[in-house]
Amino acid sequence: MRKFLLAAAFLALTPAVAPAIAQAHAGPAAANARVHAIHREVVQDRREVREERRDLHRARHELRHDRRQLHRARVARARAWHRHHHNHG
């Protein structure tokens, strides 16, 4: 999963890097500005990915928690039923 995200990020960056290489001969200042702009985008993307992963993790945790509670309630009901019907033979 992580490798996939890294690969996707790399592929997304490749078009952004090409103009920086093309502008490199236009002077160091222009190339520098471009690199900084790219860096800013990368940092922003990383932050967004981190936030999305955190949201996903929380959602999965809540879902799991809810399913566990539901399961425990069902088991409790089943146990109560079995106890109630235990010694009627």
PyMOL Python script that loads the backbone (N, CA, C, O; Angstrom):
from pymol import cmd

cmd.read_pdbstr("""\
ATOM      1  N   MET A   1       0.845  -1.202   0.000  1.00  0.00           N
ATOM      2  CA  MET A   1       0.000   0.000   0.000  1.00  0.00           C
ATOM      3  C   MET A   1       0.874   1.244   0.000  1.00  0.00           C
ATOM      4  O   MET A   1       0.658   2.175  -0.776  1.00  0.00           O
ATOM      5  N   ARG A   2       1.870   1.243   0.887  1.00  0.00           N
ATOM      6  CA  ARG A   2       2.746   2.404   0.998  1.00  0.00           C
ATOM      7  C   ARG A   2       3.562   2.586  -0.279  1.00  0.00           C
ATOM      8  O   ARG A   2       3.751   3.704  -0.758  1.00  0.00           O
ATOM      9  N   LYS A   3       4.048   1.457  -0.826  1.00  0.00           N
ATOM     10  CA  LYS A   3       4.817   1.516  -2.076  1.00  0.00           C
ATOM     11  C   LYS A   3       3.956   2.076  -3.187  1.00  0.00           C
ATOM     12  O   LYS A   3       4.420   2.867  -4.009  1.00  0.00           O
ATOM     13  N   PHE A   4       2.683   1.657  -3.208  1.00  0.00           N
ATOM     14  CA  PHE A   4       1.754   2.147  -4.216  1.00  0.00           C
ATOM     15  C   PHE A   4       1.592   3.664  -4.100  1.00  0.00           C
ATOM     16  O   PHE A   4       1.613   4.379  -5.102  1.00  0.00           O
ATOM     17  N   LEU A   5       1.429   4.145  -2.858  1.00  0.00           N
ATOM     18  CA  LEU A   5       1.273   5.589  -2.636  1.00  0.00           C
ATOM     19  C   LEU A   5       2.514   6.346  -3.091  1.00  0.00           C
ATOM     20  O   LEU A   5       2.419   7.400  -3.719  1.00  0.00           O
ATOM     21  N   LEU A   6       3.677   5.795  -2.764  1.00  0.00           N
ATOM     22  CA  LEU A   6       4.928   6.434  -3.162  1.00  0.00           C
ATOM     23  C   LEU A   6       5.056   6.482  -4.680  1.00  0.00           C
ATOM     24  O   LEU A   6       5.462   7.495  -5.250  1.00  0.00           O
ATOM     25  N   ALA A   7       4.701   5.372  -5.325  1.00  0.00           N
ATOM     26  CA  ALA A   7       4.772   5.298  -6.784  1.00  0.00           C
ATOM     27  C   ALA A   7       3.814   6.313  -7.403  1.00  0.00           C
ATOM     28  O   ALA A   7       4.158   7.001  -8.364  1.00  0.00           O
ATOM     29  N   ALA A   8       2.611   6.396  -6.842  1.00  0.00           N
ATOM     30  CA  ALA A   8       1.619   7.342  -7.347  1.00  0.00           C
ATOM     31  C   ALA A   8       2.116   8.775  -7.183  1.00  0.00           C
ATOM     32  O   ALA A   8       1.959   9.601  -8.082  1.00  0.00           O
ATOM     33  N   ALA A   9       2.713   9.062  -6.031  1.00  0.00           N
ATOM     34  CA  ALA A   9       3.242  10.400  -5.776  1.00  0.00           C
ATOM     35  C   ALA A   9       4.367  10.722  -6.761  1.00  0.00           C
ATOM     36  O   ALA A   9       4.462  11.835  -7.278  1.00  0.00           O
ATOM     37  N   PHE A  10       5.215   9.721  -7.007  1.00  0.00           N
ATOM     38  CA  PHE A  10       6.330   9.917  -7.933  1.00  0.00           C
ATOM     39  C   PHE A  10       5.818  10.209  -9.341  1.00  0.00           C
ATOM     40  O   PHE A  10       6.297  11.116 -10.021  1.00  0.00           O
ATOM     41  N   LEU A  11       4.821   9.407  -9.763  1.00  0.00           N
ATOM     42  CA  LEU A  11       4.252   9.600 -11.099  1.00  0.00           C
ATOM     43  C   LEU A  11       3.575  10.963 -11.203  1.00  0.00           C
ATOM     44  O   LEU A  11       3.643  11.617 -12.244  1.00  0.00           O
ATOM     45  N   ALA A  12       2.930  11.384 -10.134  1.00  0.00           N
ATOM     46  CA  ALA A  12       2.252  12.680 -10.124  1.00  0.00           C
ATOM     47  C   ALA A  12       3.280  13.813 -10.198  1.00  0.00           C
ATOM     48  O   ALA A  12       3.004  14.872 -10.762  1.00  0.00           O
ATOM     49  N   LEU A  13       4.456  13.587  -9.630  1.00  0.00           N
ATOM     50  CA  LEU A  13       5.496  14.625  -9.605  1.00  0.00           C
ATOM     51  C   LEU A  13       6.242  14.751 -10.927  1.00  0.00           C
ATOM     52  O   LEU A  13       6.682  15.840 -11.295  1.00  0.00           O
ATOM     53  N   THR A  14       6.382  13.645 -11.635  1.00  0.00           N
ATOM     54  CA  THR A  14       7.217  13.626 -12.837  1.00  0.00           C
ATOM     55  C   THR A  14       6.912  14.775 -13.804  1.00  0.00           C
ATOM     56  O   THR A  14       7.847  15.434 -14.258  1.00  0.00           O
ATOM     57  N   PRO A  15       5.624  15.045 -14.144  1.00  0.00           N
ATOM     58  CA  PRO A  15       5.352  16.179 -15.043  1.00  0.00           C
ATOM     59  C   PRO A  15       5.780  17.521 -14.446  1.00  0.00           C
ATOM     60  O   PRO A  15       6.166  18.433 -15.177  1.00  0.00           O
ATOM     61  N   ALA A  16       5.713  17.640 -13.122  1.00  0.00           N
ATOM     62  CA  ALA A  16       6.081  18.898 -12.467  1.00  0.00           C
ATOM     63  C   ALA A  16       7.602  19.107 -12.486  1.00  0.00           C
ATOM     64  O   ALA A  16       8.077  20.243 -12.502  1.00  0.00           O
ATOM     65  N   VAL A  17       8.349  18.017 -12.484  1.00  0.00           N
ATOM     66  CA  VAL A  17       9.812  18.104 -12.445  1.00  0.00           C
ATOM     67  C   VAL A  17      10.380  18.460 -13.824  1.00  0.00           C
ATOM     68  O   VAL A  17      11.377  19.176 -13.921  1.00  0.00           O
ATOM     69  N   ALA A  18       9.743  17.959 -14.886  1.00  0.00           N
ATOM     70  CA  ALA A  18      10.249  18.181 -16.246  1.00  0.00           C
ATOM     71  C   ALA A  18      10.465  19.670 -16.569  1.00  0.00           C
ATOM     72  O   ALA A  18      11.537  20.026 -17.057  1.00  0.00           O
ATOM     73  N   PRO A  19       9.478  20.555 -16.312  1.00  0.00           N
ATOM     74  CA  PRO A  19       9.709  21.978 -16.598  1.00  0.00           C
ATOM     75  C   PRO A  19      10.863  22.560 -15.784  1.00  0.00           C
ATOM     76  O   PRO A  19      11.568  23.458 -16.246  1.00  0.00           O
ATOM     77  N   ALA A  20      11.052  22.042 -14.565  1.00  0.00           N
ATOM     78  CA  ALA A  20      12.150  22.536 -13.719  1.00  0.00           C
ATOM     79  C   ALA A  20      13.490  22.254 -14.394  1.00  0.00           C
ATOM     80  O   ALA A  20      14.394  23.089 -14.382  1.00  0.00           O
ATOM     81  N   ILE A  21      13.602  21.056 -14.987  1.00  0.00           N
ATOM     82  CA  ILE A  21      14.824  20.690 -15.706  1.00  0.00           C
ATOM     83  C   ILE A  21      14.978  21.596 -16.936  1.00  0.00           C
ATOM     84  O   ILE A  21      16.076  22.057 -17.247  1.00  0.00           O
ATOM     85  N   ALA A  22      13.865  21.840 -17.623  1.00  0.00           N
ATOM     86  CA  ALA A  22      13.886  22.695 -18.818  1.00  0.00           C
ATOM     87  C   ALA A  22      14.270  24.128 -18.460  1.00  0.00           C
ATOM     88  O   ALA A  22      14.949  24.802 -19.235  1.00  0.00           O
ATOM     89  N   GLN A  23      13.836  24.595 -17.287  1.00  0.00           N
ATOM     90  CA  GLN A  23      14.098  25.982 -16.875  1.00  0.00           C
ATOM     91  C   GLN A  23      15.473  26.156 -16.234  1.00  0.00           C
ATOM     92  O   GLN A  23      15.917  27.277 -15.985  1.00  0.00           O
ATOM     93  N   ALA A  24      16.131  25.043 -15.973  1.00  0.00           N
ATOM     94  CA  ALA A  24      17.418  25.108 -15.261  1.00  0.00           C
ATOM     95  C   ALA A  24      18.410  26.008 -15.987  1.00  0.00           C
ATOM     96  O   ALA A  24      19.213  26.690 -15.350  1.00  0.00           O
ATOM     97  N   HIS A  25      18.358  26.012 -17.333  1.00  0.00           N
ATOM     98  CA  HIS A  25      19.299  26.829 -18.104  1.00  0.00           C
ATOM     99  C   HIS A  25      18.858  28.294 -18.151  1.00  0.00           C
ATOM    100  O   HIS A  25      19.611  29.154 -18.606  1.00  0.00           O
ATOM    101  N   ALA A  26      17.648  28.576 -17.685  1.00  0.00           N
ATOM    102  CA  ALA A  26      17.148  29.961 -17.684  1.00  0.00           C
ATOM    103  C   ALA A  26      17.707  30.757 -16.502  1.00  0.00           C
ATOM    104  O   ALA A  26      17.399  31.938 -16.338  1.00  0.00           O
ATOM    105  N   GLY A  27      18.515  30.111 -15.699  1.00  0.00           N
ATOM    106  CA  GLY A  27      19.104  30.798 -14.543  1.00  0.00           C
ATOM    107  C   GLY A  27      18.756  30.070 -13.267  1.00  0.00           C
ATOM    108  O   GLY A  27      17.688  29.471 -13.144  1.00  0.00           O
ATOM    109  N   PRO A  28      19.673  30.131 -12.319  1.00  0.00           N
ATOM    110  CA  PRO A  28      19.469  29.383 -11.066  1.00  0.00           C
ATOM    111  C   PRO A  28      18.258  29.881 -10.269  1.00  0.00           C
ATOM    112  O   PRO A  28      17.609  29.093  -9.582  1.00  0.00           O
ATOM    113  N   ALA A  29      17.949  31.181 -10.355  1.00  0.00           N
ATOM    114  CA  ALA A  29      16.839  31.741  -9.563  1.00  0.00           C
ATOM    115  C   ALA A  29      15.511  31.127 -10.002  1.00  0.00           C
ATOM    116  O   ALA A  29      14.702  30.733  -9.162  1.00  0.00           O
ATOM    117  N   ALA A  30      15.283  31.046 -11.314  1.00  0.00           N
ATOM    118  CA  ALA A  30      14.034  30.497 -11.841  1.00  0.00           C
ATOM    119  C   ALA A  30      13.899  29.019 -11.466  1.00  0.00           C
ATOM    120  O   ALA A  30      12.837  28.560 -11.046  1.00  0.00           O
ATOM    121  N   ALA A  31      15.001  28.292 -11.631  1.00  0.00           N
ATOM    122  CA  ALA A  31      14.996  26.859 -11.304  1.00  0.00           C
ATOM    123  C   ALA A  31      14.739  26.660  -9.816  1.00  0.00           C
ATOM    124  O   ALA A  31      13.998  25.766  -9.409  1.00  0.00           O
ATOM    125  N   ASN A  32      15.368  27.513  -9.017  1.00  0.00           N
ATOM    126  CA  ASN A  32      15.214  27.435  -7.564  1.00  0.00           C
ATOM    127  C   ASN A  32      13.766  27.670  -7.155  1.00  0.00           C
ATOM    128  O   ASN A  32      13.212  26.941  -6.331  1.00  0.00           O
ATOM    129  N   ALA A  33      13.161  28.702  -7.744  1.00  0.00           N
ATOM    130  CA  ALA A  33      11.767  29.029  -7.431  1.00  0.00           C
ATOM    131  C   ALA A  33      10.867  27.850  -7.795  1.00  0.00           C
ATOM    132  O   ALA A  33       9.958  27.487  -7.049  1.00  0.00           O
ATOM    133  N   ARG A  34      11.142  27.263  -8.963  1.00  0.00           N
ATOM    134  CA  ARG A  34      10.338  26.125  -9.425  1.00  0.00           C
ATOM    135  C   ARG A  34      10.474  24.949  -8.459  1.00  0.00           C
ATOM    136  O   ARG A  34       9.484  24.315  -8.093  1.00  0.00           O
ATOM    137  N   VAL A  35      11.706  24.668  -8.054  1.00  0.00           N
ATOM    138  CA  VAL A  35      11.960  23.563  -7.118  1.00  0.00           C
ATOM    139  C   VAL A  35      11.242  23.811  -5.799  1.00  0.00           C
ATOM    140  O   VAL A  35      10.669  22.892  -5.214  1.00  0.00           O
ATOM    141  N   HIS A  36      11.276  25.067  -5.328  1.00  0.00           N
ATOM    142  CA  HIS A  36      10.597  25.397  -4.078  1.00  0.00           C
ATOM    143  C   HIS A  36       9.089  25.220  -4.201  1.00  0.00           C
ATOM    144  O   HIS A  36       8.423  24.745  -3.281  1.00  0.00           O
ATOM    145  N   ALA A  37       8.568  25.615  -5.366  1.00  0.00           N
ATOM    146  CA  ALA A  37       7.134  25.451  -5.609  1.00  0.00           C
ATOM    147  C   ALA A  37       6.758  23.970  -5.579  1.00  0.00           C
ATOM    148  O   ALA A  37       5.756  23.579  -4.980  1.00  0.00           O
ATOM    149  N   ILE A  38       7.577  23.165  -6.233  1.00  0.00           N
ATOM    150  CA  ILE A  38       7.342  21.710  -6.249  1.00  0.00           C
ATOM    151  C   ILE A  38       7.404  21.162  -4.826  1.00  0.00           C
ATOM    152  O   ILE A  38       6.566  20.359  -4.415  1.00  0.00           O
ATOM    153  N   HIS A  39       8.403  21.608  -4.091  1.00  0.00           N
ATOM    154  CA  HIS A  39       8.577  21.142  -2.719  1.00  0.00           C
ATOM    155  C   HIS A  39       7.343  21.476  -1.877  1.00  0.00           C
ATOM    156  O   HIS A  39       6.851  20.650  -1.107  1.00  0.00           O
ATOM    157  N   ARG A  40       6.854  22.718  -2.046  1.00  0.00           N
ATOM    158  CA  ARG A  40       5.661  23.137  -1.316  1.00  0.00           C
ATOM    159  C   ARG A  40       4.489  22.208  -1.634  1.00  0.00           C
ATOM    160  O   ARG A  40       3.755  21.791  -0.738  1.00  0.00           O
ATOM    161  N   GLU A  41       4.322  21.892  -2.919  1.00  0.00           N
ATOM    162  CA  GLU A  41       3.242  20.987  -3.337  1.00  0.00           C
ATOM    163  C   GLU A  41       3.408  19.614  -2.686  1.00  0.00           C
ATOM    164  O   GLU A  41       2.449  19.029  -2.183  1.00  0.00           O
ATOM    165  N   VAL A  42       4.638  19.116  -2.704  1.00  0.00           N
ATOM    166  CA  VAL A  42       4.916  17.795  -2.114  1.00  0.00           C
ATOM    167  C   VAL A  42       4.551  17.794  -0.638  1.00  0.00           C
ATOM    168  O   VAL A  42       3.889  16.876  -0.154  1.00  0.00           O
ATOM    169  N   VAL A  43       4.990  18.833   0.077  1.00  0.00           N
ATOM    170  CA  VAL A  43       4.717  18.924   1.514  1.00  0.00           C
ATOM    171  C   VAL A  43       3.203  18.961   1.757  1.00  0.00           C
ATOM    172  O   VAL A  43       2.690  18.298   2.658  1.00  0.00           O
ATOM    173  N   GLN A  44       2.506  19.744   0.940  1.00  0.00           N
ATOM    174  CA  GLN A  44       1.054  19.850   1.065  1.00  0.00           C
ATOM    175  C   GLN A  44       0.382  18.507   0.787  1.00  0.00           C
ATOM    176  O   GLN A  44      -0.521  18.084   1.509  1.00  0.00           O
ATOM    177  N   ASP A  45       0.848  17.845  -0.282  1.00  0.00           N
ATOM    178  CA  ASP A  45       0.288  16.527  -0.620  1.00  0.00           C
ATOM    179  C   ASP A  45       0.513  15.537   0.510  1.00  0.00           C
ATOM    180  O   ASP A  45      -0.385  14.775   0.866  1.00  0.00           O
ATOM    181  N   ARG A  46       1.717  15.550   1.070  1.00  0.00           N
ATOM    182  CA  ARG A  46       2.029  14.641   2.179  1.00  0.00           C
ATOM    183  C   ARG A  46       1.084  14.879   3.344  1.00  0.00           C
ATOM    184  O   ARG A  46       0.575  13.937   3.952  1.00  0.00           O
ATOM    185  N   ARG A  47       0.854  16.161   3.648  1.00  0.00           N
ATOM    186  CA  ARG A  47      -0.027  16.509   4.768  1.00  0.00           C
ATOM    187  C   ARG A  47      -1.441  15.992   4.495  1.00  0.00           C
ATOM    188  O   ARG A  47      -2.088  15.427   5.378  1.00  0.00           O
ATOM    189  N   GLU A  48      -1.910  16.192   3.264  1.00  0.00           N
ATOM    190  CA  GLU A  48      -3.256  15.717   2.905  1.00  0.00           C
ATOM    191  C   GLU A  48      -3.345  14.193   3.015  1.00  0.00           C
ATOM    192  O   GLU A  48      -4.317  13.657   3.549  1.00  0.00           O
ATOM    193  N   VAL A  49      -2.324  13.504   2.507  1.00  0.00           N
ATOM    194  CA  VAL A  49      -2.304  12.041   2.579  1.00  0.00           C
ATOM    195  C   VAL A  49      -2.336  11.591   4.029  1.00  0.00           C
ATOM    196  O   VAL A  49      -3.062  10.663   4.385  1.00  0.00           O
ATOM    197  N   ARG A  50      -1.536  12.261   4.873  1.00  0.00           N
ATOM    198  CA  ARG A  50      -1.483  11.906   6.298  1.00  0.00           C
ATOM    199  C   ARG A  50      -2.864  12.082   6.941  1.00  0.00           C
ATOM    200  O   ARG A  50      -3.323  11.228   7.700  1.00  0.00           O
ATOM    201  N   GLU A  51      -3.526  13.224   6.617  1.00  0.00           N
ATOM    202  CA  GLU A  51      -4.852  13.483   7.187  1.00  0.00           C
ATOM    203  C   GLU A  51      -5.857  12.445   6.711  1.00  0.00           C
ATOM    204  O   GLU A  51      -6.659  11.943   7.498  1.00  0.00           O
ATOM    205  N   GLU A  52      -5.811  12.121   5.411  1.00  0.00           N
ATOM    206  CA  GLU A  52      -6.739  11.127   4.864  1.00  0.00           C
ATOM    207  C   GLU A  52      -6.514   9.767   5.503  1.00  0.00           C
ATOM    208  O   GLU A  52      -7.470   9.068   5.841  1.00  0.00           O
ATOM    209  N   ARG A  53      -5.234   9.385   5.671  1.00  0.00           N
ATOM    210  CA  ARG A  53      -4.930   8.093   6.297  1.00  0.00           C
ATOM    211  C   ARG A  53      -5.430   8.060   7.739  1.00  0.00           C
ATOM    212  O   ARG A  53      -5.937   7.042   8.210  1.00  0.00           O
ATOM    213  N   ARG A  54      -5.279   9.205   8.440  1.00  0.00           N
ATOM    214  CA  ARG A  54      -5.758   9.271   9.829  1.00  0.00           C
ATOM    215  C   ARG A  54      -7.283   9.113   9.869  1.00  0.00           C
ATOM    216  O   ARG A  54      -7.817   8.375  10.698  1.00  0.00           O
ATOM    217  N   ASP A  55      -7.977   9.814   8.964  1.00  0.00           N
ATOM    218  CA  ASP A  55      -9.437   9.715   8.898  1.00  0.00           C
ATOM    219  C   ASP A  55      -9.861   8.278   8.609  1.00  0.00           C
ATOM    220  O   ASP A  55     -10.773   7.748   9.242  1.00  0.00           O
ATOM    221  N   LEU A  56      -9.183   7.655   7.641  1.00  0.00           N
ATOM    222  CA  LEU A  56      -9.490   6.277   7.263  1.00  0.00           C
ATOM    223  C   LEU A  56      -9.280   5.348   8.453  1.00  0.00           C
ATOM    224  O   LEU A  56     -10.109   4.484   8.735  1.00  0.00           O
ATOM    225  N   HIS A  57      -8.158   5.539   9.148  1.00  0.00           N
ATOM    226  CA  HIS A  57      -7.835   4.704  10.306  1.00  0.00           C
ATOM    227  C   HIS A  57      -8.917   4.846  11.371  1.00  0.00           C
ATOM    228  O   HIS A  57      -9.376   3.852  11.932  1.00  0.00           O
ATOM    229  N   ARG A  58      -9.324   6.092  11.650  1.00  0.00           N
ATOM    230  CA  ARG A  58     -10.373   6.334  12.663  1.00  0.00           C
ATOM    231  C   ARG A  58     -11.678   5.675  12.245  1.00  0.00           C
ATOM    232  O   ARG A  58     -12.346   5.034  13.056  1.00  0.00           O
ATOM    233  N   ALA A  59     -12.040   5.835  10.969  1.00  0.00           N
ATOM    234  CA  ALA A  59     -13.297   5.262  10.469  1.00  0.00           C
ATOM    235  C   ALA A  59     -13.286   3.743  10.605  1.00  0.00           C
ATOM    236  O   ALA A  59     -14.266   3.141  11.043  1.00  0.00           O
ATOM    237  N   ARG A  60     -12.144   3.121  10.216  1.00  0.00           N
ATOM    238  CA  ARG A  60     -12.030   1.670  10.325  1.00  0.00           C
ATOM    239  C   ARG A  60     -12.123   1.234  11.782  1.00  0.00           C
ATOM    240  O   ARG A  60     -12.763   0.233  12.105  1.00  0.00           O
ATOM    241  N   HIS A  61     -11.477   1.998  12.656  1.00  0.00           N
ATOM    242  CA  HIS A  61     -11.495   1.677  14.080  1.00  0.00           C
ATOM    243  C   HIS A  61     -12.920   1.748  14.619  1.00  0.00           C
ATOM    244  O   HIS A  61     -13.361   0.857  15.344  1.00  0.00           O
ATOM    245  N   GLU A  62     -13.646   2.824  14.259  1.00  0.00           N
ATOM    246  CA  GLU A  62     -15.021   2.985  14.738  1.00  0.00           C
ATOM    247  C   GLU A  62     -15.908   1.864  14.212  1.00  0.00           C
ATOM    248  O   GLU A  62     -16.724   1.308  14.948  1.00  0.00           O
ATOM    249  N   LEU A  63     -15.743   1.535  12.931  1.00  0.00           N
ATOM    250  CA  LEU A  63     -16.536   0.459  12.331  1.00  0.00           C
ATOM    251  C   LEU A  63     -16.290  -0.852  13.067  1.00  0.00           C
ATOM    252  O   LEU A  63     -17.224  -1.574  13.416  1.00  0.00           O
ATOM    253  N   ARG A  64     -15.008  -1.143  13.296  1.00  0.00           N
ATOM    254  CA  ARG A  64     -14.643  -2.377  13.993  1.00  0.00           C
ATOM    255  C   ARG A  64     -15.244  -2.385  15.398  1.00  0.00           C
ATOM    256  O   ARG A  64     -15.772  -3.398  15.857  1.00  0.00           O
ATOM    257  N   HIS A  65     -15.155  -1.245  16.065  1.00  0.00           N
ATOM    258  CA  HIS A  65     -15.686  -1.123  17.419  1.00  0.00           C
ATOM    259  C   HIS A  65     -17.191  -1.378  17.421  1.00  0.00           C
ATOM    260  O   HIS A  65     -17.701  -2.119  18.262  1.00  0.00           O
ATOM    261  N   ASP A  66     -17.902  -0.754  16.467  1.00  0.00           N
ATOM    262  CA  ASP A  66     -19.354  -0.931  16.380  1.00  0.00           C
ATOM    263  C   ASP A  66     -19.709  -2.394  16.099  1.00  0.00           C
ATOM    264  O   ASP A  66     -20.633  -2.945  16.697  1.00  0.00           O
ATOM    265  N   ARG A  67     -18.959  -3.015  15.175  1.00  0.00           N
ATOM    266  CA  ARG A  67     -19.240  -4.420  14.837  1.00  0.00           C
ATOM    267  C   ARG A  67     -18.989  -5.321  16.038  1.00  0.00           C
ATOM    268  O   ARG A  67     -19.738  -6.268  16.279  1.00  0.00           O
ATOM    269  N   ARG A  68     -17.930  -5.024  16.794  1.00  0.00           N
ATOM    270  CA  ARG A  68     -17.640  -5.820  17.989  1.00  0.00           C
ATOM    271  C   ARG A  68     -18.786  -5.680  18.997  1.00  0.00           C
ATOM    272  O   ARG A  68     -19.224  -6.671  19.583  1.00  0.00           O
ATOM    273  N   GLN A  69     -19.269  -4.453  19.196  1.00  0.00           N
ATOM    274  CA  GLN A  69     -20.359  -4.224  20.151  1.00  0.00           C
ATOM    275  C   GLN A  69     -21.607  -4.986  19.723  1.00  0.00           C
ATOM    276  O   GLN A  69     -22.278  -5.617  20.540  1.00  0.00           O
ATOM    277  N   LEU A  70     -21.907  -4.917  18.422  1.00  0.00           N
ATOM    278  CA  LEU A  70     -23.064  -5.629  17.883  1.00  0.00           C
ATOM    279  C   LEU A  70     -22.912  -7.126  18.135  1.00  0.00           C
ATOM    280  O   LEU A  70     -23.848  -7.795  18.573  1.00  0.00           O
ATOM    281  N   HIS A  71     -21.721  -7.635  17.851  1.00  0.00           N
ATOM    282  CA  HIS A  71     -21.439  -9.059  18.044  1.00  0.00           C
ATOM    283  C   HIS A  71     -21.620  -9.439  19.516  1.00  0.00           C
ATOM    284  O   HIS A  71     -22.232 -10.458  19.835  1.00  0.00           O
ATOM    285  N   ARG A  72     -21.079  -8.606  20.404  1.00  0.00           N
ATOM    286  CA  ARG A  72     -21.171  -8.910  21.835  1.00  0.00           C
ATOM    287  C   ARG A  72     -22.628  -8.931  22.294  1.00  0.00           C
ATOM    288  O   ARG A  72     -23.025  -9.769  23.104  1.00  0.00           O
ATOM    289  N   ALA A  73     -23.423  -7.986  21.758  1.00  0.00           N
ATOM    290  CA  ALA A  73     -24.843  -7.942  22.107  1.00  0.00           C
ATOM    291  C   ALA A  73     -25.559  -9.212  21.627  1.00  0.00           C
ATOM    292  O   ALA A  73     -26.378  -9.782  22.348  1.00  0.00           O
ATOM    293  N   ARG A  74     -25.237  -9.651  20.392  1.00  0.00           N
ATOM    294  CA  ARG A  74     -25.864 -10.855  19.847  1.00  0.00           C
ATOM    295  C   ARG A  74     -25.473 -12.083  20.669  1.00  0.00           C
ATOM    296  O   ARG A  74     -26.306 -12.939  20.966  1.00  0.00           O
ATOM    297  N   VAL A  75     -24.188 -12.151  21.030  1.00  0.00           N
ATOM    298  CA  VAL A  75     -23.708 -13.284  21.838  1.00  0.00           C
ATOM    299  C   VAL A  75     -24.406 -13.285  23.195  1.00  0.00           C
ATOM    300  O   VAL A  75     -24.791 -14.341  23.696  1.00  0.00           O
ATOM    301  N   ALA A  76     -24.568 -12.112  23.786  1.00  0.00           N
ATOM    302  CA  ALA A  76     -25.229 -12.003  25.089  1.00  0.00           C
ATOM    303  C   ALA A  76     -26.679 -12.504  24.992  1.00  0.00           C
ATOM    304  O   ALA A  76     -27.155 -13.235  25.860  1.00  0.00           O
ATOM    305  N   ARG A  77     -27.364 -12.095  23.925  1.00  0.00           N
ATOM    306  CA  ARG A  77     -28.744 -12.546  23.722  1.00  0.00           C
ATOM    307  C   ARG A  77     -28.792 -14.075  23.566  1.00  0.00           C
ATOM    308  O   ARG A  77     -29.640 -14.742  24.160  1.00  0.00           O
ATOM    309  N   ALA A  78     -27.873 -14.616  22.761  1.00  0.00           N
ATOM    310  CA  ALA A  78     -27.831 -16.058  22.526  1.00  0.00           C
ATOM    311  C   ALA A  78     -27.579 -16.801  23.836  1.00  0.00           C
ATOM    312  O   ALA A  78     -28.209 -17.820  24.121  1.00  0.00           O
ATOM    313  N   ARG A  79     -26.654 -16.275  24.618  1.00  0.00           N
ATOM    314  CA  ARG A  79     -26.326 -16.925  25.901  1.00  0.00           C
ATOM    315  C   ARG A  79     -27.538 -16.915  26.822  1.00  0.00           C
ATOM    316  O   ARG A  79     -27.849 -17.908  27.479  1.00  0.00           O
ATOM    317  N   ALA A  80     -28.223 -15.754  26.855  1.00  0.00           N
ATOM    318  CA  ALA A  80     -29.406 -15.641  27.706  1.00  0.00           C
ATOM    319  C   ALA A  80     -30.466 -16.654  27.269  1.00  0.00           C
ATOM    320  O   ALA A  80     -31.090 -17.309  28.103  1.00  0.00           O
ATOM    321  N   TRP A  81     -30.661 -16.774  25.965  1.00  0.00           N
ATOM    322  CA  TRP A  81     -31.642 -17.720  25.426  1.00  0.00           C
ATOM    323  C   TRP A  81     -31.277 -19.146  25.829  1.00  0.00           C
ATOM    324  O   TRP A  81     -32.126 -19.919  26.274  1.00  0.00           O
ATOM    325  N   HIS A  82     -29.986 -19.480  25.662  1.00  0.00           N
ATOM    326  CA  HIS A  82     -29.534 -20.832  25.995  1.00  0.00           C
ATOM    327  C   HIS A  82     -29.691 -21.111  27.485  1.00  0.00           C
ATOM    328  O   HIS A  82     -30.104 -22.202  27.879  1.00  0.00           O
ATOM    329  N   ARG A  83     -29.360 -20.122  28.308  1.00  0.00           N
ATOM    330  CA  ARG A  83     -29.507 -20.304  29.754  1.00  0.00           C
ATOM    331  C   ARG A  83     -30.975 -20.549  30.098  1.00  0.00           C
ATOM    332  O   ARG A  83     -31.313 -21.414  30.907  1.00  0.00           O
ATOM    333  N   HIS A  84     -31.834 -19.756  29.453  1.00  0.00           N
ATOM    334  CA  HIS A  84     -33.273 -19.849  29.747  1.00  0.00           C
ATOM    335  C   HIS A  84     -33.831 -21.222  29.332  1.00  0.00           C
ATOM    336  O   HIS A  84     -34.671 -21.799  30.022  1.00  0.00           O
ATOM    337  N   HIS A  85     -33.344 -21.728  28.188  1.00  0.00           N
ATOM    338  CA  HIS A  85     -33.861 -22.988  27.666  1.00  0.00           C
ATOM    339  C   HIS A  85     -33.011 -24.180  28.078  1.00  0.00           C
ATOM    340  O   HIS A  85     -33.149 -25.274  27.530  1.00  0.00           O
ATOM    341  N   HIS A  86     -32.143 -23.961  29.034  1.00  0.00           N
ATOM    342  CA  HIS A  86     -31.157 -24.993  29.347  1.00  0.00           C
ATOM    343  C   HIS A  86     -31.795 -26.257  29.939  1.00  0.00           C
ATOM    344  O   HIS A  86     -31.633 -27.359  29.414  1.00  0.00           O
ATOM    345  N   ASN A  87     -32.531 -26.064  31.058  1.00  0.00           N
ATOM    346  CA  ASN A  87     -32.974 -27.260  31.767  1.00  0.00           C
ATOM    347  C   ASN A  87     -34.474 -27.509  31.578  1.00  0.00           C
ATOM    348  O   ASN A  87     -35.193 -27.857  32.515  1.00  0.00           O
ATOM    349  N   HIS A  88     -34.918 -27.315  30.326  1.00  0.00           N
ATOM    350  CA  HIS A  88     -36.287 -27.770  29.994  1.00  0.00           C
ATOM    351  C   HIS A  88     -36.108 -28.997  29.112  1.00  0.00           C
ATOM    352  O   HIS A  88     -35.905 -28.868  27.905  1.00  0.00           O
ATOM    353  N   GLY A  89     -36.181 -30.173  29.697  1.00  0.00           N
ATOM    354  CA  GLY A  89     -35.980 -31.376  28.899  1.00  0.00           C
ATOM    355  C   GLY A  89     -37.126 -32.293  29.066  1.00  0.00           C
ATOM    356  O   GLY A  89     -37.147 -33.370  28.471  1.00  0.00           O
TER     357      GLY A  89
END
""", "prot")
cmd.dss("prot")
cmd.show_as("cartoon", "prot")
cmd.util.cbc("prot")
cmd.orient("prot")
